[in-house]
Amino acid sequence: MDTILVRFLVASNSTSFYMDQLSTIILAASLFIIMLGMGLSLVTDDFKRVLVYPKAVIVGLVSQLVLLPLIGFGIASIFDLRPEIAVGIMILAACPGGPTSNLIAHMAKANTALSVTLTAFSSFITILTIPFIVNIALEQFMDQSEVIKLDVVQTILQVMVIIIIPIIIGMMIRKYKKDFAMKMEKPVRIASGVVIMLVIVGLCIKEKDNMIPYLQEAGLVSLVLNVVTMFVGYRVAKLFSLNDKAAVSISIESGIQNGTLAISIAIVLLNNSEFAIAPAVYGLLMFLTGGVVVYWSNQRFKAFKDKA
């Protein structure tokens, strides 16, 4: 009887191990598809645009790469959160804007070109900033006996592989097979959105027994982070006298994060699915707030047009 029980436990652990490995592979493949789709939509002019809109690009990058982590740190410190939720908030805040932000900016009739440029630049810059921000979060919020430090160089290389390589492949396809890239851009963009939702839904199914507690733990703090960063992004843009279309784009870029990358960092690099709770909840909520921004922006621009 004991032998049978031992065999059952070993088999169960093996199955769990292989399921975790499969989940990791699927997650990495999903992120590859998303970033490849982003690359298909990029051309070198998107990077040269910093010369056309220098103030808008700088304000947008500061909002996303400086203010967002600071706001995230402040909110994670103020709320009474479990360490894993606080670290998850910081992982999310360290990530670049998600490709979905470009679609939302387009639907909101904002400056889509600026949105694409900000997403591209932030994706490259955060390769260097993610390991430092995540390490600070781990040291600040986790118990000293549980602190796991990311190897900075190794993390930079790993993030580079899962972000930059697929983007470059997509850009090369766009350059040398333009017709194919143009034809595939919309289907891949739709597929990217579907993949993001599937990743979040898959994580929810895996943790279905804990979903209500997770929403209770991470729901309010994720919503507050999302709304505050979008509001601050918009107000900072207006403070620097940017027009409404640019301000809405910066607001969206500040609030629509690459949740799939945050989940990948939590599960693949840090090997802790609890760090992925806040990014997953945030990923669900940001589509709702994004929809609100689209409606508000369209009504606002319609009012401006009627006045004109």
C-alpha positions in Angstrom: 0.0 0.0 0.0 2.8 2.4 0.9 4.6 1.6 -2.3 1.5 2.4 -4.3 1.1 5.7 -2.5 4.7 6.6 -3.1 4.3 5.8 -6.8 1.1 7.9 -7.0 2.8 10.9 -5.3 5.9 10.6 -7.6 3.6 10.4 -10.7 1.6 13.4 -9.5 4.7 15.5 -8.9 6.0 14.5 -12.4 2.7 15.5 -14.0 2.7 18.8 -12.1 6.3 19.4 -13.2 5.6 18.7 -16.9 2.4 20.9 -16.7 4.5 23.8 -15.3 7.1 23.3 -18.0 4.3 23.3 -20.6 2.8 26.4 -19.2 6.2 28.1 -19.3 6.7 27.2 -22.9 3.2 28.3 -23.9 3.7 31.6 -22.1 7.1 32.2 -23.8 5.5 31.3 -27.2 2.6 33.7 -26.5 4.9 36.6 -25.7 7.0 35.8 -28.8 3.8 36.1 -31.0 2.8 39.3 -29.4 6.2 41.0 -29.8 6.5 39.6 -33.4 3.2 41.2 -34.2 4.5 44.5 -32.8 7.6 44.2 -34.9 5.5 43.7 -38.1 3.9 47.1 -37.4 7.2 49.0 -36.8 9.4 50.8 -39.4 12.6 52.8 -38.8 10.6 56.0 -39.1 8.9 55.1 -35.8 12.2 55.5 -34.1 13.1 58.7 -36.0 9.8 60.2 -34.8 11.6 61.3 -31.6 13.1 64.0 -33.8 9.6 65.1 -35.0 7.9 65.0 -31.5 10.8 65.3 -29.1 8.9 66.9 -26.3 5.9 64.5 -26.6 8.2 61.4 -26.7 10.3 62.6 -23.7 7.2 63.4 -21.7 5.7 60.1 -22.6 8.8 58.1 -21.7 9.3 59.9 -18.4 5.6 59.2 -17.5 6.0 55.5 -18.3 9.5 54.7 -17.2 9.9 57.0 -14.2 6.5 58.1 -12.8 4.8 54.8 -13.3 7.3 52.8 -11.1 7.3 55.6 -8.5 3.5 55.6 -8.4 3.5 51.8 -8.3 6.0 51.8 -5.4 3.9 54.4 -3.5 0.6 52.5 -4.0 2.2 49.2 -3.1 3.6 50.8 0.1 0.4 52.5 1.1 -1.9 49.5 0.6 -1.8 46.7 3.1 -0.7 44.0 0.6 0.8 40.6 0.8 4.5 40.8 -0.3 3.8 38.7 -3.4 1.0 41.1 -4.5 3.3 44.2 -3.9 6.1 42.6 -5.9 3.6 41.8 -8.7 2.5 45.4 -8.8 6.2 46.5 -9.1 6.9 43.9 -11.8 4.0 45.3 -13.8 5.1 48.9 -13.2 8.6 48.0 -14.5 7.3 46.7 -17.8 6.8 48.7 -21.1 3.5 49.6 -22.6 1.7 46.7 -24.3 1.1 46.5 -28.1 -2.6 46.7 -27.3 -2.1 50.4 -26.3 -1.5 51.2 -30.0 -4.9 49.7 -30.9 -6.6 51.5 -28.0 -4.9 54.8 -29.0 -6.2 54.3 -32.6 -9.8 53.6 -31.3 -9.6 56.7 -29.1 -8.7 58.8 -32.1 -5.5 59.8 -30.3 -2.0 60.2 -31.8 -1.4 56.6 -32.9 2.1 57.3 -34.3 3.2 58.7 -31.0 1.7 55.7 -29.2 3.7 53.3 -31.5 6.9 55.2 -30.9 6.5 55.2 -27.2 5.8 51.5 -27.1 8.9 50.8 -29.3 11.2 52.9 -27.2 9.9 51.7 -23.9 10.3 48.1 -25.0 14.0 48.6 -25.7 14.7 50.8 -22.6 13.0 48.6 -20.1 15.4 45.7 -20.9 17.9 47.7 -18.8 15.5 48.9 -16.1 13.4 45.9 -15.3 16.1 43.9 -13.3 16.9 46.9 -11.1 13.3 47.8 -10.4 12.3 44.2 -9.7 15.4 43.6 -7.4 14.5 46.8 -5.4 10.9 45.5 -5.1 12.0 42.1 -3.9 14.3 43.6 -1.3 11.7 46.1 -0.1 8.6 43.9 0.1 9.7 40.3 0.6 10.9 38.8 3.9 14.7 38.7 3.9 14.7 35.0 4.1 12.6 34.8 1.0 14.4 37.4 -1.1 15.4 36.1 -4.6 17.8 38.5 -6.5 17.7 38.6 -10.2 21.0 38.3 -11.9 21.1 41.7 -13.7 23.1 40.6 -16.8 21.3 37.3 -17.2 17.9 39.0 -16.8 18.8 41.6 -19.4 19.8 38.9 -21.8 16.7 36.9 -21.1 14.4 39.9 -21.5 16.3 40.8 -24.7 15.6 37.3 -26.1 11.8 37.4 -25.4 11.3 41.0 -26.4 13.9 42.3 -28.9 14.5 39.2 -31.1 10.9 38.8 -32.1 10.6 42.6 -32.6 13.6 42.6 -34.9 12.3 39.5 -36.8 9.0 41.3 -37.3 10.8 44.5 -38.5 12.9 42.5 -40.9 9.8 40.8 -42.4 8.2 44.3 -42.7 11.3 45.6 -44.5 11.9 42.8 -46.9 8.4 41.3 -47.3 6.3 44.5 -47.0 3.2 43.2 -48.7 3.2 40.1 -46.6 3.8 42.1 -43.4 1.0 44.6 -44.2 -1.3 41.6 -45.0 -0.5 39.9 -41.7 -0.3 43.0 -39.5 -4.0 43.1 -38.6 -4.5 39.3 -38.2 -1.4 39.1 -35.9 -2.6 42.2 -34.0 -5.9 40.5 -33.4 -4.2 37.2 -32.5 -2.0 39.1 -30.1 -5.0 40.5 -28.3 -6.6 37.0 -28.2 -3.3 35.5 -26.9 -3.2 38.1 -24.1 -6.7 37.2 -23.0 -5.9 33.4 -23.3 -2.8 33.8 -21.1 -4.9 35.7 -18.5 -7.8 33.2 -18.7 -5.4 30.3 -18.6 -3.9 31.7 -15.4 -7.4 32.2 -14.0 -8.4 28.6 -14.8 -5.2 27.3 -13.2 -5.9 29.3 -10.1 -9.7 29.0 -10.2 -10.1 28.0 -6.6 -8.2 31.2 -5.5 -9.7 33.7 -8.0 -12.1 35.4 -5.6 -9.4 35.9 -2.9 -7.0 37.1 -5.6 -9.5 39.6 -6.9 -10.1 40.8 -3.4 -6.3 41.1 -2.8 -5.2 42.6 -6.1 -8.4 44.1 -7.6 -8.6 47.5 -5.9 -4.8 48.2 -5.9 -4.6 47.3 -9.6 -7.5 49.5 -10.5 -6.1 52.4 -8.4 -2.7 52.0 -10.1 -4.2 51.9 -13.6 -6.5 54.9 -13.1 -3.9 57.1 -11.3 -1.2 56.4 -13.9 -3.5 57.2 -16.8 -4.7 60.4 -15.0 -1.1 61.5 -14.2 0.1 60.7 -17.7 -2.7 62.9 -19.2 -2.1 65.8 -16.7 1.7 65.8 -17.1 1.2 65.9 -20.9 -1.1 68.9 -20.6 1.3 70.5 -18.1 3.9 70.5 -20.9 1.3 72.1 -23.3 0.9 69.0 -25.5 -2.3 68.8 -27.6 -5.2 66.5 -26.6 -4.4 63.7 -29.0 -0.8 63.5 -27.7 -2.0 63.7 -24.1 -4.5 60.9 -24.6 -1.8 58.7 -26.2 0.5 59.3 -23.3 -2.3 58.5 -20.8 -3.0 55.2 -22.6 0.7 54.3 -22.8 1.0 55.0 -19.1 -1.9 52.7 -18.2 -1.9 49.9 -20.8 1.0 47.7 -19.7 2.6 44.6 -21.2 0.9 42.3 -18.8 2.0 39.2 -20.6 5.7 40.2 -20.1 5.0 40.9 -16.4 3.4 37.4 -16.0 6.4 35.9 -17.9 8.9 37.5 -15.6 6.9 36.3 -12.5 6.6 32.7 -13.7 9.6 32.1 -16.0 12.3 34.2 -14.5 11.2 34.3 -10.8 9.5 31.0 -10.8 6.7 32.2 -8.6 3.1 32.2 -9.9 1.9 34.3 -7.0 3.9 37.3 -8.4 1.7 37.0 -11.5 -1.6 37.6 -9.6 -1.5 41.4 -9.7 -0.4 41.6 -13.4 -3.2 39.1 -14.4 -5.8 41.1 -12.5 -4.4 44.4 -13.9 -4.5 42.9 -17.4 -8.2 42.2 -17.1 -9.0 45.6 -15.6 -7.0 47.7 -18.1 -9.2 46.6 -20.9 -12.2 48.0 -19.0 -10.6 51.3 -18.2 -9.2 51.4 -21.8 -12.7 51.1 -23.1 -13.8 54.0 -20.8 -10.9 56.1 -22.2 -11.9 55.3 -25.8 -15.5 56.4 -25.1 -14.4 59.6 -23.2 -11.9 60.5 -25.8 -14.3 60.0 -28.8 -17.0 62.1 -27.0 -14.4 64.8 -26.3 -13.1 65.0 -29.8 -16.6 64.9 -31.2 -17.5 67.9 -29.0 -14.4 69.8 -30.2 -15.4 69.0 -33.8 -19.0 70.2 -33.2 -17.8 73.5 -31.7 -15.5 74.0 -34.8 
